């Protein structure tokens, strides 16, 4: 019968990868918490991609949805504020 010594059936390599998995586990926990906080506070990439009123107006004019007079009127209103 074979004697395993004080390390049990795992030998010297039994705990070799344990620390790697522990680091991966905690990294995933921390990333999950960060993601949850961003989602709850609304600080995500989607919040920074909102179009300005000028951009929307320019797109509507370029698409032919509004005439030049309406474009100029609305642009002057936007620029006043």
Secondary structure, DSSP 8 states (H G I E B T S, - for coil): ----GGGGGG-GGGGTTHHHHHHHHHHHHHHHHHHHHHHHHT-SGGGGG---HHHHHHHHHHTTSS-HHHHHHHHHHHHH-
